[in-house]
Amino acid sequence: SGAFTLDLVNPNGASSAGSVGISSAGAAAASLAGAAKASLASGSFHAGRFGVAVVHLKLSSAGRAELKRSKKLKVLVHVTSTVAGKKLSRSYPLTLRAGKH
């Protein structure tokens, strides 16, 4: 199904809201070509003070096909949030692995 969750921790004393985007990285970016630069998954979140936000994401059809073909997919997780009026943006590398059926 391509569905997965990310747990985002808010270490701040103020609530935080924002968005999460997943894009391909590494060899997968080359194999996915033009569609690869588009988001493979996206979602939004809201976390209270010192809270945890669970973001539910679903891979795009191109992302699911690449994950099925290669069994693992290197991606970049782009997190953009607003905390106390300040906009913050960070990217984190992540490897998705195909589930065992």
N, C-alpha and C positions, 0 to 999 in steps of 0.2 A: 504494500500500500504506500510505502514511502513516507509514512508518518513517524515523527519522532518529537521528543521534547528537549528543551534546554532549560536548565535552572540558572537563573541570573540572580546574583546576590547584590543587594544594595548596602554598601558599607557606610552610607551617609546617614546623618541625623535628620535628613529631610527626605520626603517622598520623591520618587523618580518615575518618569514615564518616558517611553521612547519606542524605537522600532529595532527590529533585528532583520538583517538580510544575509542570505547565504549565496556566495558565488564560488565558482570552481577555481582551483589553483593547481599548479603543477602540470603534469602531463594531461590530466583530464581537461584542462582549459583548451589545449590544442586539439584534442579529439572532439570536443563539443563545438568547436569553431564559433561562428557568429552568434548562435544562441547562448553560448557559454558566458558571454559577457553580461547577459541578462541574469536576473536573479533566479537562482535555483529554488529558493524558498524565501518567504518573508512572513513577518508577524509583528505584533505590537505587544507591549507589556506595561504594567503599572506595578511598582513595588513600594510598599510603605517604608517608613523609617526603619533602617536596619533589617529590612524584610527580604523575602525571596519571591521572585516572580517565576512562574512556570510558563514558558512560551511553547505553545503547540505549533509545530511546523509540518508542512508536507512538501516533499520534493516535487519539482515539476516533472513532466513526462520525460524530458531530456535527461534530467538528473537521475530519475529512476532507471532509465535504460542504461546509462553509463555505469551506475552502481551495479546493476545486474551483470553487465558485461565484464567489468574489471574486479568485482567483489569488494573493492574498497575505493573510496573517492576522497581525495584531498580537497578541502574547501577552506574558504576564508569566511569567518563569521564577523559581520560588520554590525556593531552595536552603537546606536546613536540614542542618547538620552538627554533629558533636561532635568537638572537637579538645582533647585533654588534659583531658577532663572538662568543658569549657565548651561549652554549646550556642550555636551561632551561626545566625542566620537572615537571609537577604538576598533581595531580589527584583531582577530585571533585565529591562528591556524587550527584546523580540526580535521581528523580523518574519520569519515563515516564508513562503517563496515556493513556489508549485506547481512541480513538476519539469517539464522539457520532454520531451515524448514524441515 
